Amino acid sequence: MSEFKRAKILVDGVVQGVGFRYFVYRNALSLNLKGYTKNLMNGKVLTEVEGELGLINELINNLKVGPPHAHVSNCVVEWLPFKNEFNSFEVRYY
């Protein structure tokens, strides 16, 4: 039986202006995860995602590498209870 979880993922480094959010978006869609990703004013990228635990872990491993022009210096994950709050995955601009 699959375990469903929610994760708040905060990625730091050279992660803005390098296509990082769209990298997250493409990876999350391919893994059938739901949630969002957005840039923060402090230069970090925040992703909140829900889905199967194993698939979220796969996404986290991908985010630790990032797209070609990114440089990830830190990736912090906060695990939360599954809420089934999202209908899709999106890039947010606010």
Contacts in CASP RR format, 6 or more apart in sequence:
PFRMAT RR
TARGET T0000
AUTHOR 0000-0000-0000
METHOD contacts of the structure
MODEL  1
MSEFKRAKILVDGVVQGVGFRYFVYRNALSLNLKGYTKNLMNGKVLTEVE
GELGLINELINNLKVGPPHAHVSNCVVEWLPFKNEFNSFEVRYY
2 52 0 8 1.000
2 53 0 8 1.000
3 52 0 8 1.000
3 53 0 8 1.000
4 50 0 8 1.000
4 51 0 8 1.000
4 52 0 8 1.000
4 53 0 8 1.000
4 82 0 8 1.000
4 84 0 8 1.000
5 50 0 8 1.000
5 51 0 8 1.000
5 52 0 8 1.000
5 53 0 8 1.000
5 56 0 8 1.000
5 79 0 8 1.000
5 80 0 8 1.000
5 81 0 8 1.000
5 82 0 8 1.000
6 48 0 8 1.000
6 49 0 8 1.000
6 50 0 8 1.000
6 51 0 8 1.000
6 79 0 8 1.000
6 80 0 8 1.000
6 81 0 8 1.000
6 82 0 8 1.000
6 83 0 8 1.000
6 85 0 8 1.000
7 47 0 8 1.000
7 48 0 8 1.000
7 49 0 8 1.000
7 50 0 8 1.000
7 56 0 8 1.000
7 60 0 8 1.000
7 77 0 8 1.000
7 78 0 8 1.000
7 79 0 8 1.000
7 80 0 8 1.000
8 46 0 8 1.000
8 47 0 8 1.000
8 48 0 8 1.000
8 77 0 8 1.000
8 78 0 8 1.000
8 80 0 8 1.000
9 46 0 8 1.000
9 47 0 8 1.000
9 48 0 8 1.000
9 49 0 8 1.000
9 59 0 8 1.000
9 60 0 8 1.000
9 63 0 8 1.000
9 75 0 8 1.000
9 76 0 8 1.000
9 77 0 8 1.000
9 78 0 8 1.000
10 44 0 8 1.000
10 45 0 8 1.000
10 46 0 8 1.000
10 47 0 8 1.000
10 74 0 8 1.000
10 75 0 8 1.000
10 76 0 8 1.000
10 77 0 8 1.000
10 78 0 8 1.000
11 20 0 8 1.000
11 44 0 8 1.000
11 45 0 8 1.000
11 46 0 8 1.000
11 47 0 8 1.000
11 63 0 8 1.000
11 72 0 8 1.000
11 74 0 8 1.000
11 75 0 8 1.000
12 43 0 8 1.000
12 44 0 8 1.000
12 72 0 8 1.000
12 73 0 8 1.000
12 74 0 8 1.000
12 75 0 8 1.000
12 76 0 8 1.000
13 43 0 8 1.000
13 44 0 8 1.000
13 70 0 8 1.000
13 71 0 8 1.000
13 72 0 8 1.000
13 73 0 8 1.000
13 74 0 8 1.000
14 69 0 8 1.000
14 70 0 8 1.000
14 71 0 8 1.000
14 73 0 8 1.000
15 43 0 8 1.000
15 44 0 8 1.000
15 45 0 8 1.000
15 66 0 8 1.000
15 70 0 8 1.000
15 71 0 8 1.000
15 72 0 8 1.000
16 39 0 8 1.000
16 43 0 8 1.000
16 45 0 8 1.000
18 67 0 8 1.000
18 69 0 8 1.000
18 70 0 8 1.000
19 67 0 8 1.000
19 69 0 8 1.000
19 70 0 8 1.000
20 45 0 8 1.000
20 66 0 8 1.000
20 67 0 8 1.000
20 70 0 8 1.000
21 37 0 8 1.000
21 38 0 8 1.000
21 39 0 8 1.000
21 45 0 8 1.000
21 91 0 8 1.000
22 67 0 8 1.000
22 91 0 8 1.000
23 62 0 8 1.000
23 63 0 8 1.000
23 66 0 8 1.000
23 67 0 8 1.000
23 70 0 8 1.000
24 37 0 8 1.000
24 45 0 8 1.000
24 47 0 8 1.000
24 59 0 8 1.000
24 63 0 8 1.000
24 91 0 8 1.000
25 37 0 8 1.000
25 89 0 8 1.000
25 90 0 8 1.000
25 91 0 8 1.000
27 59 0 8 1.000
27 62 0 8 1.000
27 63 0 8 1.000
28 34 0 8 1.000
28 35 0 8 1.000
28 37 0 8 1.000
28 47 0 8 1.000
28 49 0 8 1.000
28 59 0 8 1.000
28 89 0 8 1.000
29 89 0 8 1.000
31 55 0 8 1.000
31 56 0 8 1.000
31 58 0 8 1.000
31 59 0 8 1.000
32 51 0 8 1.000
32 55 0 8 1.000
33 49 0 8 1.000
33 50 0 8 1.000
33 51 0 8 1.000
33 55 0 8 1.000
33 56 0 8 1.000
33 59 0 8 1.000
33 89 0 8 1.000
34 49 0 8 1.000
34 50 0 8 1.000
34 51 0 8 1.000
34 86 0 8 1.000
34 87 0 8 1.000
34 88 0 8 1.000
34 89 0 8 1.000
35 47 0 8 1.000
35 48 0 8 1.000
35 49 0 8 1.000
35 50 0 8 1.000
35 85 0 8 1.000
35 86 0 8 1.000
35 88 0 8 1.000
35 89 0 8 1.000
35 90 0 8 1.000
36 47 0 8 1.000
36 48 0 8 1.000
36 86 0 8 1.000
36 89 0 8 1.000
36 90 0 8 1.000
36 91 0 8 1.000
36 92 0 8 1.000
37 45 0 8 1.000
37 46 0 8 1.000
37 47 0 8 1.000
37 48 0 8 1.000
37 89 0 8 1.000
37 90 0 8 1.000
37 91 0 8 1.000
37 92 0 8 1.000
38 45 0 8 1.000
38 46 0 8 1.000
38 91 0 8 1.000
38 92 0 8 1.000
38 93 0 8 1.000
38 94 0 8 1.000
39 45 0 8 1.000
39 46 0 8 1.000
40 46 0 8 1.000
47 59 0 8 1.000
47 63 0 8 1.000
49 56 0 8 1.000
49 59 0 8 1.000
49 89 0 8 1.000
50 56 0 8 1.000
50 82 0 8 1.000
50 83 0 8 1.000
50 84 0 8 1.000
50 85 0 8 1.000
50 86 0 8 1.000
51 82 0 8 1.000
60 75 0 8 1.000
60 77 0 8 1.000
63 72 0 8 1.000
63 75 0 8 1.000
64 72 0 8 1.000
64 75 0 8 1.000
65 72 0 8 1.000
66 72 0 8 1.000
END
